[in-house]
Amino acid sequence: METADRASHAPVVVAIDGPSGSGKSTVSRAVAARLGLSFLDTGAMYRAMTWWMLANDVDVDDADAVAIACTKPVIVSGTDADGPTITVDGQDVSGPIRGPEVTAKVSAVAAVPAVRSRLVELQRGCAEVAERGIVAEGRDMGSVVFPTATVKVFLTASEAARTERRAAELRAKGLDEATITAMAADLARRDAADSSRETAPLTQAPDAVLVDTSTLTLEQVIDRITGLVEERARLFTV
C-alpha cells in the first residue's frame, strides 16, 4: 500500500488490547506488516522484566524488591513486524520469556507500578522513533500508554476459543500435554489478575472498537482492523 500525503499527517498509532489468547500478537504483527508499520509486543517487555527478576533471584512476590530492581535491566524491543526481537542486557530472550516459570509470575511483576512506569516510558519511546507509525499490542495500550491513538481495538474471544488456541500454540512448540493443560488453564488466572490489579488494569478503553474473534478467521480480523486504520487515518489507499 502507498502512503497518501504523508507529510500532512502524524504517525499512525494502532493500540490493540485484549486478554491472553485473543490473538493480539498474531493479528498485530499481520496488521503492521500489511500497513508497513512497526510492531511492538509490550507483553514481551513485561515477560523480559520478569525473566530478568527470576534470573537475578529477585523475589517477584515482593513488590518493593521488584520496584527497586526494575531500573537495572536494559530491555530493548526490536519493532520489525517481520522479525520482532527482545533482548535483556544484550541477550536474546525471545525463547526463555515464553516458558512456564515466566508465564506464572509475569502478572505479579506487571502489577508493580514502578515496573509499569518504566516500561510505559520505553513503549512510548518506541512509538516516537517509528518512522511511519506503530501497532502496539498489550493490556493497556489504548487506556494508558497511547490515549490519543489513531485507532484503538479491544480484541477478545470466548474463554473456550482462547484456551484451544493457546493449547494449539503450545503443541506446535512441542510441549508435553501436562504442561499444555497447566498453561492453558492458567488463562483464567491471568485474566483475573490483569483485570483486577490497581495499576493500569486490563480494560476496554471507552473509544476502543470491540472485535470478538471467536468465530472469525485470522484474515477477517486483519481485514477489519486494517479497514479501521484506512478509514480513520486516511493514510493508505487500497
C-alpha positions as CSV (number, residue, x, y, z in Angstrom):
1,M,0.0,0.0,0.0
2,E,1.2,3.5,-0.8
3,T,1.2,6.4,1.7
4,A,-1.0,9.3,0.7
5,D,0.1,12.9,1.6
6,R,2.3,11.6,4.4
7,A,3.7,14.9,5.4
8,S,0.4,16.3,6.5
9,H,-0.3,13.5,8.9
10,A,1.1,12.5,12.3
11,P,2.4,8.9,12.5
12,V,-0.2,6.3,13.0
13,V,-0.6,4.6,16.3
14,V,-2.8,1.5,16.4
15,A,-3.4,0.3,20.0
16,I,-4.6,-3.3,20.3
17,D,-5.5,-4.6,23.8
18,G,-7.1,-7.8,25.0
19,P,-6.8,-10.9,27.2
20,S,-4.3,-13.7,26.8
21,G,-5.1,-16.0,23.8
22,S,-7.3,-13.5,22.0
23,G,-4.8,-13.4,19.1
24,K,-3.3,-10.0,19.8
25,S,0.3,-10.8,18.8
26,T,-0.5,-12.6,15.6
27,V,-3.1,-10.1,14.5
28,S,-1.0,-7.1,15.4
29,R,2.1,-8.3,13.6
30,A,0.0,-9.0,10.5
31,V,-1.7,-5.6,10.6
32,A,1.7,-3.9,11.0
33,A,3.2,-5.9,8.1
34,R,0.3,-5.2,5.8
35,L,0.3,-1.4,6.5
36,G,4.1,-1.1,6.6
37,L,4.2,-0.1,10.3
38,S,6.4,-1.0,13.2
39,F,5.2,-3.6,15.7
40,L,5.5,-3.6,19.4
41,D,4.8,-6.6,21.7
42,T,4.5,-4.9,25.1
43,G,3.7,-8.2,26.7
44,A,7.2,-9.4,25.7
45,M,8.7,-6.4,27.6
46,Y,6.9,-7.4,30.8
47,R,8.0,-11.0,30.3
48,A,11.6,-9.8,29.7
49,M,11.5,-7.9,33.0
50,T,10.1,-11.0,34.8
51,W,12.7,-13.2,33.3
52,W,15.5,-10.9,34.5
53,M,14.0,-10.8,38.0
54,L,13.9,-14.6,38.2
55,A,17.4,-14.9,36.7
56,N,18.8,-12.5,39.3
57,D,17.0,-14.1,42.3
58,V,14.6,-11.2,42.9
59,D,11.6,-12.2,44.9
60,V,8.9,-11.4,42.3
61,D,6.2,-11.7,45.0
62,D,7.8,-8.8,46.9
63,A,6.6,-5.6,45.2
64,D,9.1,-3.4,46.9
65,A,12.0,-5.6,45.8
66,V,10.7,-5.6,42.3
67,A,10.3,-1.9,42.3
68,I,13.9,-1.3,43.4
69,A,15.3,-3.7,40.9
70,C,13.3,-2.8,37.8
71,T,15.6,0.1,36.8
72,K,18.6,-2.3,36.3
73,P,17.9,-4.4,33.2
74,V,18.4,-2.9,29.8
75,I,15.4,-4.0,27.8
76,V,15.3,-3.4,24.0
77,S,12.4,-4.3,21.7
78,G,13.0,-4.7,18.0
79,T,9.9,-3.4,16.2
80,D,10.3,-5.0,12.7
81,A,6.9,-6.8,12.1
82,D,8.7,-9.4,10.0
83,G,11.1,-10.3,12.8
84,P,10.5,-8.6,16.2
85,T,13.2,-9.1,18.8
86,I,13.5,-8.7,22.6
87,T,16.8,-8.5,24.4
88,V,17.8,-8.0,28.0
89,D,21.3,-6.6,28.7
90,G,22.2,-7.6,25.1
91,Q,20.9,-11.2,25.4
92,D,18.2,-12.5,23.1
93,V,15.5,-13.8,25.4
94,S,12.7,-14.3,22.9
95,G,12.6,-18.0,23.8
96,P,13.1,-18.1,27.6
97,I,10.5,-15.5,28.3
98,R,7.8,-17.8,26.9
99,G,8.5,-20.6,29.4
100,P,6.1,-21.7,32.2
101,E,8.1,-20.1,35.0
102,V,7.9,-16.6,33.5
103,T,4.3,-17.1,32.5
104,A,3.4,-18.0,36.1
105,K,5.0,-14.8,37.5
106,V,4.6,-12.1,34.9
107,S,1.2,-10.9,36.2
108,A,2.8,-10.2,39.6
109,V,5.7,-8.2,38.1
110,A,3.4,-6.3,35.7
111,A,1.2,-5.2,38.6
112,V,4.1,-3.2,40.2
113,P,3.6,0.5,39.5
114,A,7.3,1.2,39.1
115,V,7.6,-1.6,36.5
116,R,4.7,-0.2,34.5
117,S,6.1,3.3,34.7
118,R,9.4,2.3,33.4
119,L,8.1,0.1,30.6
120,V,5.4,2.6,29.5
121,E,8.2,5.2,29.0
122,L,10.1,2.6,26.8
123,Q,6.9,1.8,24.9
124,R,6.2,5.5,24.1
125,G,9.9,5.9,23.1
126,C,9.4,3.1,20.5
127,A,6.4,4.9,19.0
128,E,8.3,8.2,18.9
129,V,11.0,6.7,16.7
130,A,8.7,4.7,14.4
131,E,9.0,6.4,11.1
132,R,5.6,5.6,9.6
133,G,3.8,4.6,12.8
134,I,3.4,1.6,15.0
135,V,0.9,-1.2,16.0
136,A,1.3,-1.7,19.8
137,E,-0.4,-4.7,21.5
138,G,-0.8,-5.4,25.2
139,R,-3.2,-4.8,28.1
140,D,-3.3,-1.0,28.5
141,M,-2.3,0.4,25.1
142,G,-5.5,2.3,24.5
143,S,-6.4,3.1,28.1
144,V,-3.0,4.3,29.4
145,V,0.0,4.1,27.1
146,F,-1.4,5.7,23.9
147,P,-4.6,7.5,25.0
148,T,-4.7,9.5,21.7
149,A,-4.0,6.5,19.4
150,T,-5.3,6.8,15.9
151,V,-7.2,3.5,16.3
152,K,-8.0,1.6,19.4
153,V,-9.1,-2.0,19.3
154,F,-10.1,-4.3,22.1
155,L,-9.6,-7.9,20.8
156,T,-11.3,-10.7,22.6
157,A,-12.7,-14.2,22.2
158,S,-14.6,-16.7,24.3
159,E,-12.6,-18.5,27.0
160,A,-13.1,-21.8,25.2
161,A,-11.6,-20.4,21.9
162,R,-8.7,-18.7,23.7
163,T,-7.9,-21.9,25.6
164,E,-7.9,-24.0,22.5
165,R,-5.7,-21.5,20.6
166,R,-3.2,-21.5,23.4
167,A,-3.1,-25.3,23.6
168,A,-2.6,-25.5,19.8
169,E,0.2,-22.9,20.0
170,L,2.0,-24.9,22.8
171,R,1.6,-28.2,20.9
172,A,3.3,-26.6,17.9
173,K,6.2,-25.8,20.2
174,G,6.5,-29.5,21.2
175,L,5.4,-29.1,24.8
176,D,4.0,-32.2,26.6
177,E,0.3,-32.5,27.3
178,A,0.6,-32.0,31.1
179,T,2.4,-28.7,30.6
180,I,-0.1,-27.6,27.9
181,T,-3.0,-28.4,30.2
182,A,-1.5,-26.4,33.0
183,M,-0.5,-23.4,30.9
184,A,-3.8,-23.3,29.1
185,A,-5.7,-23.4,32.3
186,D,-3.6,-20.5,33.6
187,L,-5.5,-18.2,31.2
188,A,-8.4,-17.6,33.6
189,R,-6.0,-16.8,36.5
190,R,-4.1,-14.3,34.4
191,D,-7.3,-12.7,33.2
192,A,-8.4,-12.2,36.7
193,A,-5.0,-10.9,37.9
194,D,-4.6,-8.5,34.9
195,S,-8.2,-7.2,35.2
196,S,-8.2,-6.6,39.0
197,R,-4.8,-5.0,39.5
198,E,-4.8,-1.4,40.8
199,T,-2.4,0.0,38.3
200,A,-3.4,0.0,34.6
201,P,-5.8,-3.0,34.7
202,L,-6.8,-4.8,31.5
203,T,-9.9,-2.8,30.4
204,Q,-11.5,-1.7,27.2
205,A,-10.9,2.0,26.5
206,P,-14.3,3.9,26.1
207,D,-13.4,4.7,22.5
208,A,-12.0,1.3,21.5
209,V,-13.7,-0.9,18.9
210,L,-14.6,-4.3,20.3
211,V,-13.6,-7.1,18.0
212,D,-14.7,-10.6,19.0
213,T,-12.5,-13.2,17.2
214,S,-14.3,-16.3,18.4
215,T,-15.9,-17.1,15.1
216,L,-13.7,-15.1,12.8
217,T,-10.8,-16.2,10.7
218,L,-7.4,-14.6,11.1
219,E,-7.8,-12.9,7.7
220,Q,-11.2,-11.5,8.6
221,V,-9.8,-10.0,11.8
222,I,-6.8,-8.4,9.9
223,D,-9.2,-7.0,7.3
224,R,-11.4,-5.5,9.9
225,I,-8.6,-3.7,11.8
226,T,-6.7,-2.5,8.7
227,G,-10.1,-1.2,7.4
228,L,-10.4,0.8,10.6
229,V,-6.9,2.3,10.1
230,E,-7.6,3.1,6.5
231,E,-10.9,4.8,7.4
232,R,-9.7,6.8,10.4
233,A,-6.1,7.7,9.4
234,R,-6.8,8.3,5.7
235,L,-3.2,7.5,5.0
236,F,-3.4,4.4,2.9
237,T,-5.1,3.5,-0.3
238,V,-6.4,0.1,-1.2
